[in-house]
Amino acid sequence: MADRERILKIRDLNISFTTDHGKINAIRGVNLDLYKGETIAIVGESGSGKSVTTKAVMGILASNGTIDSGVIEYSWNDENTGEHKTVDIAQLSEKDLQKEIRGRKIAMVFQDPMTSLNPTMTIGKQVMEPMIYHYGKSKEEAYKKTLELLELVGITDAEKRMKNYPHQLSGGMRQRVVIAIALSCDPYVLICDEPTTALDVTIQAKILELIQDIQKKKNLSVIYITHDLGVVAKVADYVNVMYAGKIVETGLIDEVYYDPRHPYTWGLLSAMPDLDTDDDELYTIPGTPPNLAYRVDGDAFAPRNQFALNIDLRVEPPMFDVPGSSTHKVASWLMHPNAPDVKMPEALKNRIEKMKKEGE
């Protein structure tokens, strides 16, 4: 573990949005690390802050969004000098973001390929464009590299497909093109924002396998954003569970999956569809997430948490280390040494035991 090379370091990130209804504190003190060649997943309900966090990394926050405090440090080794460099993305100008970071060092695959592609341009031109813009490649060089990329992402008869427009391709093919565009400038970090949500279930697995395959070939660092814990189990090394703009549980995939400690994580795992269940109804977490336009006192999850303690309503919990692990951390007062011994629900315990057997 000592030779791991950290490529992205987020510390105390706070992001707000100015709206007609006042200021919304969407991200509240997020800490995150990404290492070279590794995959982290950010999971949580819609509105928990997953996409906002990664959009800040790309420098593509909406115009009413502001990074109030915190750092987003991106580190890499310069190809020409071999020198180790670090920049704080939160401090970069739009010009520097466009020139140095966005698309070149960090690329993003969005969930709906049809909104990511220009309907008036052939896919060949769209894959070539970033290479010409960022690296000044000639059209011949860019054309050759585009053919290689389309073949890499599994598009057959690539030369013919380059002349196609997005509407002439299937959803799965379009998503492959979007991945090819993201890879066109050889980025070090690939952010996948629910990359399979808009696709047919049979295509989803193929796209996930494709991203994993490319990751191994190019030693990419990958961030997955998803609400589907089934996807996380297949792809991630580390998991970060987000709720109301904060990370409430983080750890290795096996730690968060097989030994979850936060009641919110319990809820997410319980809500996963299971074909073998005897229950007539799918479990849902009661209540709704808090309105972040108002100040959150204590633990934001407390009003929905059947195991909430008195202190949860008054004081925000810090990150506690799970005993026996250097990687598993949980923001819950239930982890305090003086807290009552609350066990996860029996139904979830049985489900996890079944998941372990399936995993083996």
Secondary structure, 3 states (H helix, E strand, C coil): CCCCCEEEEEEEEEEEEEECCEEEEEEEEEEEEEECCCEEEEECCCCCCHHHHHHHHHCCCCCCEEEEEEEEEEEEECCCCCCEEEEEHHHCCHHHHHHHHECCCEEEECCCHHHHCCCCCCHHHHHHHHHHHHHCCCHHHHHHHHHHHHHHCCCCCHHHHCCCCHHHCCHHHHHHHHHHHHHCCCCCEEEEECCCCCCCHHHHHHHHHHHHHHHHHHCCEEEEEECCHHHHHHHCCEEEEEECCEEEEEEEHHHHHHCCCCHHHHHHHHCCCCCCCCCCCCCCCCCCCCCCCCCCCCCCCHHHCCCCCHHHHCCCCCCEECCCCCCCEECCHHHCCCCCCCCCCHHHHHHHHHHHHHHC
